[in-house]
Amino acid sequence: MVIEPKFDKAGYFFEGLADVEIKWRWGFIDKTGKLVIEPIFDDRRPFYEGFATVKIENKWGLINKAGEMICEPKFDYSLSFIEGLADIGIERKWGFIDKTGKVVVELKFDGADRFSEGLAAVKIEDKWGFIDKTGKLVIEPTFDNVDDFSEGLAAVKIEDIDKTGRMISKPKFDGISDFSEGLARVEFEGKYGFIDKTGKLVIELTFDDARTFHEGLAAVQIKNKWGLINKSGEMICKPKFDAFYHFIGGLSVVIIEGKYGFIDKTGKMVIEPKFDRAGHFGRELALVYFGNNECGYIDKTGKYVWEPTK
């Protein structure tokens, strides 16, 4: 099946649907290329948990996969549903709605992020803390900056905490990522390594840059080239790529001399670097570009299911 070129722009597939633009308006197609939600929106977010937030005349509302308006556009800001709730904003105050469009956490925060592991970061004046899904403040807003909870822990600008607010790692790194697959990337004086959940450094700070672990592997940079390590810190693929993303579905995007291709977990090039841009595989398909505007979709063999078009 090849999707005929007929859209001005196209996004990635999420939950079986991809956003497409026709004459400055956005709608959604299925994987056969059929337009299943008409292009009537000024802006859109991808589908998560069966719903998408859409924008009409500078206000955000909520649709389901049938294109039915579940919540009329009335919010100034809106993000996607995560763990059953979406953060929304009106006049610079933030709260959360459920999938019926009902406000379940009052719009009273100066900032808010998505829920992760049952908690969401919220901002009160200039400090960040965490609430549960009832809106109860469970970790006081004492931090200058925070990340989402991941695998039971959240990175904060001062120290690492668990879900009770207990400090896990004393401040000794210049930067720290979310935990992914049991490890977090850390930075100190321009070098990167990885810690476990006790705060122990398990992969030494020897890299010039690094990505988080996905599917058991992490990309690392040495002298401007990217390679691949496992959780023991062993080099699986020597640094030879100009850029490296993380693995999704067994493949990762890499860049060589300005061209994008895909490798497998052994470092073998399975789709040659010939694209000017490429996204990761969202389940079966990846969006690829030639030039500034010409795009199409490929499967994991590199075969086009939608030939490139402007």
BALONU-483423 format. One record per atom (N, C-alpha, C): residue in one letter; y, z, x. Coordinates in steps of 0.05 Angstrom, whole numbers, padded with zeros to 5 digits, always signed. Atoms other than C-alpha are relative to their C-alpha. Example, Ala and Ser with C-alpha at 12.3 -4.5 7.8 and 13.67 -1.06 7.14 Angstrom:
BEGIN
A-00024+00000+00018 A-00090+00156+00246 A+00024+00000+00018 S-00024-00001-00016 S-00021+00143+00273 S+00022+00014-00015 
This chain:
BEGIN
M-00024+00000+00017 M+00000+00000+00000 M+00025+00000+00018 V-00026+00001-00014 V+00068-00021+00028 V+00022+00003-00020 I-00022-00005+00018 I+00131+00005-00005 I+00022-00021+00005 E-00019+00021-00003 E+00179-00052-00017 E+00028+00011+00007 P-00026-00009-00007 P+00248-00046+00015 P+00020-00004-00023 K-00019+00003+00022 K+00298-00031-00041 K+00019+00024-00001 F-00017-00023+00000 F+00333+00034-00023 F+00020-00001+00023 D-00021-00001-00021 D+00397+00047+00017 D-00007+00020+00021 K+00009-00020-00018 K+00369+00110+00048 K-00024+00013-00012 A+00023-00015+00010 A+00306+00151+00044 A-00005+00024+00017 G+00007-00025-00014 G+00284+00221+00063 G-00030+00004+00004 Y+00029-00006-00004 Y+00218+00255+00078 Y-00013+00007-00026 F+00015-00008+00023 F+00163+00267+00029 F-00005+00031+00001 F+00006-00028+00004 F+00158+00339+00004 F-00014+00003-00027 E+00015-00004+00025 E+00106+00358-00047 E-00004-00026-00016 G+00006+00025+00012 G+00091+00285-00060 G+00023-00018-00008 L-00024+00015+00007 L+00163+00262-00072 L+00019-00002+00023 A-00021+00003-00021 A+00217+00234-00026 A+00026-00007-00014 D-00026+00007+00011 D+00291+00230-00039 D+00009-00027+00010 V-00010+00027-00007 V+00322+00160-00040 V+00028-00003-00011 E-00027+00005+00008 E+00393+00135-00045 E+00003-00029-00009 I-00007+00027+00010 I+00415+00074-00086 I+00029+00001-00010 K-00029+00002+00007 K+00489+00057-00090 K+00013+00028-00002 W-00014-00026-00003 W+00512+00127-00069 W-00011+00021-00018 R+00012-00020+00017 R+00467+00163-00118 R-00029+00005+00008 W+00026-00008-00010 W+00403+00201-00104 W-00020+00005-00022 G+00022-00005+00018 G+00336+00202-00140 G-00025+00006+00017 F+00025-00006-00014 F+00262+00211-00121 F-00021-00020-00006 I+00023+00018+00003 I+00202+00166-00110 I-00026+00015+00006 D+00027-00011-00008 D+00127+00180-00106 D-00010-00017+00023 K+00010+00013-00024 K+00082+00154-00050 K-00008-00029-00005 T+00004+00029+00006 T+00071+00087-00085 T+00027-00015+00001 G-00026+00012+00000 G+00146+00075-00081 G+00013-00001-00028 K-00010+00000+00027 K+00155+00084-00156 K+00022+00020-00003 L-00023-00017+00005 L+00222+00113-00177 L-00007+00018-00024 V+00009-00018+00021 V+00201+00175-00216 V+00022+00018-00010 I-00024-00014+00009 I+00269+00210-00220 I+00024-00018+00006 E-00021+00020-00003 E+00328+00164-00231 E+00022+00010+00019 P-00022-00007-00019 P+00385+00162-00179 P+00026+00005-00015 I-00024-00007+00015 I+00439+00200-00217 I+00015+00023+00013 F-00011-00024-00012 F+00455+00257-00168 F+00018-00007+00024 D-00019+00004-00023 D+00512+00263-00118 D-00012+00010+00026 D+00014-00011-00023 D+00468+00304-00071 D-00025+00013-00010 R+00026-00012+00008 R+00400+00337-00070 R-00012+00016+00023 R+00018-00013-00019 R+00352+00384-00034 R-00028-00010-00005 P+00028+00009+00005 P+00278+00366-00025 P-00014+00020-00018 F+00015-00017+00018 F+00226+00394-00072 F-00015+00022+00016 Y+00015-00023-00011 Y+00198+00463-00055 Y-00009+00016-00025 E+00012-00016+00022 E+00151+00502-00101 E+00005-00013-00027 G-00001+00014+00025 G+00157+00448-00154 G+00028-00005-00011 F-00027+00003+00010 F+00233+00448-00160 F+00019-00010+00022 A-00020+00009-00019 A+00293+00415-00127 A+00028+00007-00012 T-00028-00004+00008 T+00367+00434-00129 T+00015-00026+00004 V-00014+00026+00000 V+00413+00375-00145 V+00030+00005-00007 K-00029-00004+00003 K+00488+00365-00145 K+00012-00022-00018 I-00015+00018+00017 I+00531+00333-00199 I+00028+00010-00002 E-00028-00007+00002 E+00607+00334-00196 E+00006+00027+00014 N-00006-00023-00017 N+00609+00386-00140 N-00013+00026-00009 K+00014-00024+00008 K+00563+00435-00176 K-00030-00005+00003 W+00029+00002-00005 W+00489+00450-00162 W-00015+00011-00024 G+00018-00009+00021 G+00434+00455-00214 G-00029-00002+00009 L+00029-00002-00007 L+00358+00455-00217 L-00016-00019-00017 I+00018+00018+00015 I+00307+00402-00236 I-00029+00005+00007 N+00028-00001-00007 N+00231+00400-00240 N-00009-00028+00008 K+00010+00026-00009 K+00186+00342-00218 K+00000-00022-00021 A-00003+00020+00021 A+00194+00308-00285 A+00029-00009-00002 G-00029+00007+00000 G+00269+00304-00271 G+00015+00015-00022 E-00013-00016+00021 E+00284+00354-00327 E+00018+00021+00012 M-00019-00019-00010 M+00345+00397-00317 M-00007+00028-00010 I+00009-00027+00007 I+00320+00469-00316 I+00024+00019-00001 C-00025-00016-00001 C+00388+00499-00299 C+00023-00020+00004 E-00023+00018-00002 E+00453+00461-00312 E+00016+00005+00025 P-00017-00004-00024 P+00498+00449-00251 P+00023+00019-00005 K-00021-00020+00004 K+00543+00510-00245 K+00006+00016+00026 F-00003-00015-00024 F+00536+00536-00174 F+00015-00016+00021 D-00015+00013-00021 D+00582+00521-00115 D-00018-00007+00024 Y+00018+00004-00022 Y+00525+00527-00065 Y-00028+00006-00010 S+00028-00006+00008 S+00449+00525-00072 S-00019-00011+00021 L+00020+00009-00019 L+00389+00521-00026 L-00027-00002-00015 S+00026+00005+00012 S+00314+00509-00038 S-00014+00026-00007 F+00016-00023+00007 F+00264+00555-00070 F-00020+00007+00022 I+00019-00011-00019 I+00225+00599-00022 I-00010+00026-00012 E+00012-00024+00012 E+00177+00652-00048 E+00011+00006-00028 G-00007-00003+00028 G+00199+00639-00119 G+00029+00004-00006 L-00029-00004+00004 L+00274+00650-00109 L+00016-00019+00017 A-00018+00017-00015 A+00332+00607-00087 A+00027+00014+00002 D-00026-00012-00003 D+00398+00632-00058 D+00021-00019-00010 I-00022+00016+00012 I+00460+00608-00095 I+00027+00015+00005 G-00027-00011-00005 G+00535+00618-00087 G+00020-00009-00020 I-00023+00007+00016 I+00596+00619-00131 I+00024+00015+00012 E-00025-00011-00011 E+00666+00629-00101 E-00006+00019+00023 R+00006-00014-00025 R+00637+00653-00034 R-00015+00027-00003 K+00018-00022+00004 K+00592+00706-00064 K-00028-00011-00005 W+00027+00011+00000 W+00517+00698-00058 W-00019+00019-00015 G+00021-00014+00013 G+00457+00719-00099 G-00025-00018-00002 F+00025+00015+00002 F+00389+00692-00122 F-00007-00006-00029 I+00010+00007+00027 I+00360+00655-00182 I-00030-00003+00002 D+00028+00006+00001 D+00288+00649-00205 D-00004-00029-00010 K+00006+00028+00007 K+00254+00584-00228 K+00008-00008-00028 T-00011+00007+00027 T+00283+00588-00298 T+00030-00004+00002 G-00029+00001-00004 G+00353+00589-00268 G+00014+00026-00005 K-00011-00026+00006 K+00363+00662-00286 K+00009+00013+00026 V-00009-00016-00024 V+00405+00703-00236 V-00015+00026+00000 V+00016-00025-00002 V+00357+00758-00213 V+00010+00019+00021 V-00013-00017-00020 V+00397+00784-00154 V+00030-00007-00002 E-00028+00003+00006 E+00471+00793-00170 E+00015-00014+00023 L-00017+00013-00020 L+00522+00749-00133 L+00021+00019+00010 K-00018-00021-00010 K+00554+00804-00092 K+00001+00001+00030 F+00002+00000-00029 F+00538+00787-00020 F+00019-00020+00013 D-00018+00018-00014 D+00584+00754+00031 D-00016-00022+00014 G+00018+00021-00011 G+00525+00713+00057 G-00029+00007-00007 A+00028-00005+00006 A+00451+00705+00043 A-00017-00022+00012 D+00019+00019-00010 D+00390+00671+00072 D-00025+00001-00017 R+00023+00002+00017 R+00323+00652+00042 R-00019+00024+00003 F+00021-00021-00002 F+00266+00701+00028 F-00022-00009+00019 S+00023+00004-00018 S+00212+00707+00080 S-00015+00026+00002 E+00017-00024+00001 E+00154+00755+00074 E+00011+00022-00017 G-00010-00019+00019 G+00187+00788+00015 G+00027+00011+00004 L-00027-00010-00006 L+00254+00802+00047 L+00019-00023+00006 A-00020+00020-00006 A+00319+00763+00052 A+00024+00013+00014 A-00023-00010-00014 A+00377+00772+00099 A+00025-00004-00017 V-00025+00002+00015 V+00444+00787+00066 V+00022+00011+00017 K-00023-00009-00015 K+00513+00797+00093 K+00020+00015-00017 I-00020-00016+00014 I+00561+00852+00072 I+00023+00004+00020 E-00023+00002-00018 E+00630+00843+00103 E-00009-00016+00025 D+00007+00015-00023 D+00612+00824+00175 D-00027+00008+00013 K+00026-00009-00010 K+00543+00856+00182 K-00023-00009-00017 W+00023+00010+00014 W+00473+00834+00163 W-00021+00022-00003 G+00023-00017+00006 G+00416+00873+00131 G-00021-00016-00016 F+00021+00014+00016 F+00356+00857+00086 F-00004+00013-00027 I+00006-00009+00027 I+00341+00862+00012 I-00029-00008-00008 D+00025+00009+00012 D+00276+00859-00028 D+00006-00018-00024 K-00004+00019+00021 K+00266+00814-00088 K+00013+00012-00025 T-00015-00013+00022 T+00296+00865-00136 T+00030+00002+00007 G-00028-00002-00009 G+00361+00862-00095 G+00006+00026+00014 K-00004-00026-00013 K+00350+00931-00066 K+00003-00003+00030 L-00005+00001-00029 L+00377+00940+00005 L-00021+00018+00013 V+00021-00015-00013 V+00317+00960+00047 V+00004+00004+00030 I-00009-00003-00027 I+00347+00951+00116 I+00030-00002+00001 E-00030-00001+00001 E+00420+00971+00123 E+00013-00022+00016 P-00015+00021-00014 P+00471+00919+00144 P+00014+00011+00025 T-00011-00010-00025 T+00482+00940+00216 T+00000-00020+00023 F+00005+00020-00021 F+00467+00876+00254 F+00022-00022+00000 D-00019+00021-00002 D+00514+00823+00280 D-00011-00027-00008 N+00014+00025+00008 N+00463+00768+00267 N-00030+00006-00002 V+00029-00004+00004 V+00391+00763+00243 V-00014-00026-00005 D+00017+00022+00008 D+00334+00714+00234 D-00019+00009-00023 D+00019-00007+00021 D+00281+00711+00179 D-00023+00017+00011 F+00025-00013-00008 F+00220+00756+00181 F-00021-00020+00003 S+00023+00018-00006 S+00161+00721+00212 S-00022+00016+00012 E+00023-00016-00009 E+00093+00753+00220 E+00007+00029+00003 G-00005-00028+00001 G+00121+00821+00203 G+00024+00009+00015 L-00023-00008-00017 L+00181+00820+00251 L+00023-00019-00004 A-00024+00016+00001 A+00252+00794+00251 A+00016+00004+00026 A-00017-00002-00023 A+00296+00778+00310 A+00028+00007-00009 V-00028-00006+00005 V+00365+00810+00309 V+00015-00001+00026 K-00016+00005-00024 K+00422+00803+00357 K-00001+00024+00019 I+00001-00024-00018 I+00417+00875+00383 I-00028+00005+00009 E+00027-00007-00006 E+00343+00891+00380 E-00019-00013-00020 D+00020+00010+00019 D+00278+00869+00347 D-00009+00023-00018 I+00007-00020+00019 I+00258+00906+00284 I-00024-00008-00016 D+00021+00006+00019 D+00199+00912+00237 D+00012+00002-00028 K-00011+00001+00027 K+00205+00912+00161 K+00012+00027-00010 T-00012-00026+00007 T+00224+00986+00159 T+00026+00003+00014 G-00025-00002-00016 G+00282+00973+00207 G-00006+00014+00027 R+00007-00013-00026 R+00244+01006+00265 R+00002-00020+00023 M-00004+00017-00023 M+00261+00978+00333 M-00027-00005+00015 I+00025+00007-00013 I+00203+00941+00366 I+00005-00006+00029 S-00006+00009-00027 S+00236+00912+00428 S+00029+00008+00007 K-00027-00008-00009 K+00295+00943+00465 K+00015-00025+00010 P-00015+00024-00008 P+00352+00895+00481 P-00002-00006+00029 K+00003+00008-00028 K+00333+00860+00545 K+00000-00030+00004 F+00000+00029-00001 F+00334+00786+00528 F+00027-00011-00010 D-00025+00013+00009 D+00393+00739+00520 D-00005-00015-00027 G+00007+00014+00025 G+00357+00703+00462 G-00029+00005-00007 I+00027-00003+00010 I+00295+00710+00419 I-00004-00016-00025 S+00006+00016+00023 S+00262+00666+00367 S-00016+00016-00020 D+00019-00011+00018 D+00221+00681+00305 D-00027+00001+00013 F+00028+00000-00008 F+00149+00700+00317 F-00015-00023-00014 S+00017+00022+00011 S+00102+00641+00308 S-00027+00001+00013 E+00028-00002-00010 E+00027+00648+00315 E-00003+00023+00020 G+00003-00024-00016 G+00035+00717+00345 G+00018+00003+00024 L-00018-00001-00023 L+00086+00700+00399 L+00028-00009-00007 A-00028+00008+00003 A+00162+00694+00403 A+00011-00010+00026 R-00014+00010-00024 R+00202+00653+00452 R+00023+00018+00007 V-00023-00017-00009 V+00251+00694+00494 V+00014-00014+00023 E-00016+00011-00021 E+00307+00675+00541 E+00013+00023+00016 F-00014-00018-00017 F+00335+00713+00600 F+00011-00015+00024 E-00013+00013-00023 E+00386+00686+00650 E-00008-00029+00003 G+00005+00029-00001 G+00371+00614+00631 G-00029-00008+00003 K+00028+00006-00002 K+00295+00619+00635 K-00015+00010-00025 Y+00014-00005+00025 Y+00245+00620+00578 Y-00029+00008+00004 G+00028-00008+00001 G+00178+00654+00565 G-00007+00009-00028 F+00009-00009+00027 F+00140+00688+00508 F-00009+00029+00001 I+00009-00028+00003 I+00129+00759+00484 I-00020+00002-00023 D+00017-00005+00023 D+00075+00787+00438 D+00015+00020-00018 K-00013-00017+00020 K+00089+00834+00379 K+00005+00029+00010 T-00007-00026-00012 T+00091+00896+00424 T+00025-00002+00017 G-00023+00005-00018 G+00149+00864+00463 G-00008-00006+00028 K+00010+00005-00027 K+00104+00852+00523 K+00004-00030+00007 L-00003+00028-00010 L+00120+00789+00564 L-00028-00010+00008 V+00027+00010-00005 V+00055+00750+00561 V-00001-00027+00013 I-00004+00025-00014 I+00080+00683+00587 I+00026+00002+00015 E-00023-00006-00017 E+00128+00690+00645 E+00024-00018-00005 L-00025+00014+00003 L+00201+00668+00644 L+00003-00021+00022 T+00000+00020-00021 T+00190+00605+00684 T+00010-00027-00009 F-00007+00026+00011 F+00213+00549+00639 F+00030-00003-00005 D-00029+00006+00004 D+00281+00515+00633 D+00007+00000-00030 D-00003+00000+00029 D+00271+00510+00557 D-00028+00002-00012 A+00027-00002+00013 A+00215+00520+00506 A+00004-00002-00030 R+00002-00001+00029 R+00196+00509+00434 R-00020+00022-00008 T+00019-00020+00010 T+00158+00559+00391 T-00028-00012-00003 F+00028+00009+00003 F+00082+00555+00383 F-00005-00010-00028 H+00010+00012+00025 H+00053+00510+00329 H-00027-00011+00005 E+00027+00010-00003 E-00020+00496+00320 E-00012+00006+00028 G+00012-00009-00025 G-00036+00534+00384 G+00013-00010+00025 L-00013+00012-00023 L+00011+00496+00430 L+00030+00003-00002 A-00029-00001-00001 A+00083+00500+00453 A+00010-00020+00021 A-00013+00017-00019 A+00128+00449+00487 A+00018+00016+00018 V-00017-00014-00020 V+00162+00472+00551 V+00013-00020+00018 Q-00016+00018-00017 Q+00214+00441+00597 Q+00001+00011+00028 I-00004-00005-00029 I+00214+00439+00673 I+00014-00023+00013 K-00015+00021-00013 K+00266+00400+00711 K+00005-00025-00018 N-00008+00021+00019 N+00289+00360+00650 N-00023-00016-00012 K+00023+00014+00012 K+00219+00338+00630 K-00016+00021-00016 W+00015-00018+00018 W+00176+00367+00574 W-00030-00005+00002 G+00029+00000+00000 G+00102+00385+00576 G-00010+00019-00022 L+00013-00014+00022 L+00054+00426+00535 L-00018+00023+00012 I+00016-00023-00008 I+00023+00496+00544 I-00016+00011-00024 N+00014-00015+00020 N-00029+00537+00507 N+00009+00029+00000 K-00009-00028+00002 K-00023+00611+00489 K-00007+00017+00025 S+00004-00014-00025 S-00050+00631+00557 S+00020-00008+00021 G-00020+00010-00018 G+00008+00595+00589 G-00010-00023+00018 E+00012+00021-00015 E-00038+00541+00617 E+00013-00027-00008 M-00012+00025+00005 M-00007+00472+00624 M-00021-00020-00009 I+00019+00019+00012 I-00045+00424+00577 I+00008-00028+00007 C-00011+00026-00006 C+00000+00365+00590 C+00024+00004+00018 K-00022-00004-00019 K+00045+00361+00651 K+00026-00011-00010 P-00026+00009+00010 P+00120+00353+00639 P+00005-00029+00008 K-00006+00028-00005 K+00134+00278+00632 K+00016-00013-00022 F-00015+00010+00022 F+00171+00270+00566 F+00029+00008+00001 D-00028-00006+00000 D+00246+00267+00556 D+00007+00020-00021 A-00004-00020+00021 A+00242+00308+00492 A-00027+00003-00015 F+00026-00008+00011 F+00187+00342+00453 F+00006+00018-00024 Y-00003-00017+00024 Y+00182+00371+00383 Y-00026+00016-00003 H+00025-00015+00003 H+00127+00415+00354 H-00021-00015-00016 F+00023+00013+00013 F+00059+00397+00326 F+00000+00006-00030 I+00005-00003+00029 I+00050+00385+00252 I-00022-00020-00007 G+00022+00018+00007 G-00016+00358+00227 G-00013-00012+00024 G+00014+00009-00023 G-00043+00350+00297 G+00016-00020+00018 L-00016+00018-00016 L+00013+00304+00322 L+00028+00011+00004 S-00027-00008-00005 S+00081+00315+00354 S+00017-00024+00009 V-00019+00021-00008 V+00142+00270+00363 V+00008+00006+00029 V-00011-00002-00027 V+00161+00256+00436 V+00019-00023+00005 I-00019+00021-00007 I+00216+00215+00468 I-00004-00008+00029 I+00001+00011-00028 I+00209+00170+00530 I+00020-00023+00001 E-00021+00020-00004 E+00269+00130+00554 E+00013-00008-00026 G-00015+00005+00025 G+00304+00136+00487 G-00016-00009-00023 K+00016+00010+00022 K+00245+00114+00445 K-00019+00023-00009 Y+00016-00021+00013 Y+00205+00158+00397 Y-00029-00010-00005 G+00028+00006+00006 G+00129+00160+00393 G-00014+00026-00007 F+00015-00024+00008 F+00073+00210+00376 F-00024+00004+00018 I+00023-00007-00017 I+00021+00247+00418 I-00018+00019-00016 D+00019-00020+00011 D-00041+00287+00400 D+00000+00025+00017 K+00000-00026-00014 K-00058+00357+00425 K-00010+00000+00028 T+00008+00002-00028 T-00087+00332+00490 T+00022-00012+00016 G-00022+00013-00014 G-00021+00298+00507 G-00003-00030+00000 K+00005+00028+00001 K-00050+00229+00493 K+00019-00013-00020 M-00018+00015+00018 M+00000+00178+00464 M-00017-00015-00020 V+00016+00014+00021 V-00030+00156+00397 V+00017-00020-00016 I-00018+00020+00012 I+00031+00119+00369 I+00022-00005+00021 E-00018+00007-00022 E+00071+00083+00423 E+00029+00005-00006 P-00028-00005+00004 P+00144+00101+00434 P+00016-00026-00003 K-00014+00025+00006 K+00180+00043+00400 K+00021+00003-00021 F-00019-00005+00021 F+00224+00076+00348 F+00026+00012+00011 D-00026-00011-00009 D+00298+00093+00354 D+00004+00028-00010 R+00001-00027+00009 R+00287+00156+00314 R-00026+00004-00016 A+00024-00006+00016 A+00227+00190+00281 A-00001+00029-00008 G+00004-00027+00010 G+00212+00251+00239 G-00030+00007+00002 H+00028-00008-00001 H+00148+00292+00238 H-00015-00010-00024 F+00017+00008+00022 F+00090+00276+00193 F+00001+00021-00022 G+00001-00017+00024 G+00101+00307+00124 G-00025-00006-00015 R+00027+00005+00010 R+00028+00311+00106 R-00010-00027+00012 E+00012+00024-00011 E+00006+00237+00113 E+00020-00020+00013 L-00020+00021-00007 L+00072+00199+00127 L+00022+00012+00018 A-00024-00007-00016 A+00129+00200+00178 A+00021-00022-00004 L-00023+00018+00003 L+00198+00169+00170 L+00009-00009+00028 V-00008+00011-00026 V+00217+00123+00228 V+00024-00019-00003 Y-00024+00016+00001 Y+00281+00086+00245 Y+00001-00021+00023 F-00008+00020-00020 F+00302+00022+00281 F+00030-00003-00003 G-00029+00002+00002 G+00376+00019+00298 G+00012+00024-00015 N-00013-00022+00014 N+00424+00062+00257 N-00010+00004-00029 N+00006-00002+00029 N+00401+00047+00186 N-00027-00011-00009 E+00025+00012+00008 E+00335+00009+00186 E-00023+00020+00002 C+00020-00021-00001 C+00279+00056+00166 C-00025-00008-00016 G+00025+00004+00014 G+00207+00057+00141 G-00018+00024+00003 Y+00020-00021-00002 Y+00146+00101+00134 Y-00025-00010+00013 I+00026+00007-00012 I+00083+00100+00177 I-00020+00022-00006 D+00021-00020+00002 D+00016+00134+00171 D-00008+00009+00028 K+00007-00012-00026 K-00020+00172+00227 K-00014-00020+00019 T+00010+00021-00019 T-00049+00108+00256 T+00022-00017+00010 G-00023+00016-00008 G+00021+00079+00264 G+00004-00024-00018 K-00003+00022+00019 K+00011+00030+00206 K+00022+00005-00020 Y-00021-00003+00019 Y+00070+00017+00161 Y-00011+00001-00028 V+00005+00000+00029 V+00064+00038+00088 V+00026-00008-00014 W-00026+00010+00010 W+00137+00020+00079 W+00013-00014+00024 E-00012+00015-00022 E+00163-00035+00124 E+00029+00007+00004 P-00028-00007-00005 P+00230-00021+00158 P+00019-00018-00015 T-00021+00014+00015 T+00291-00040+00117 T+00026+00015+00003 K-00027-00012-00001 K+00365-00027+00118 K+00006+00012-00027 
